[in-house]
C-alpha cells in the first residue's frame, strides 16, 4: 500500500499569487478571449483595476462604454449572454 502524502499550503504565498500581476494578466486574457470578443466593437470596455486594500484576488471588469450599449444591455442582456447565460 502506498504512503499517504500530506500537503500543506503556504497561505501567504497563495494570497500573494492571487493578487499578482501575472494572475491578473491571465484573468484579463481569459475575459478578453471568452467574453469581450463576443461583444459589439466599441460599445464595451474592459479593465483590470488595481486591487484595493483588503481584496483577496484580482478582478476584471467589463462594462458598457456608451448610453446605447447600456440600453442594449438592459433590453437584451448582452453581457449575460456573452458570458454564456440565458
Secondary structure, DSSP 8 states (H G I E B T S, - for coil): ----------HHHHHHHHTSHHHHHHHHHHHHHHTGGGS-TTTEEEE-----TT--S---EEEE-SHHHHHHHHHH-HHHHHTT--
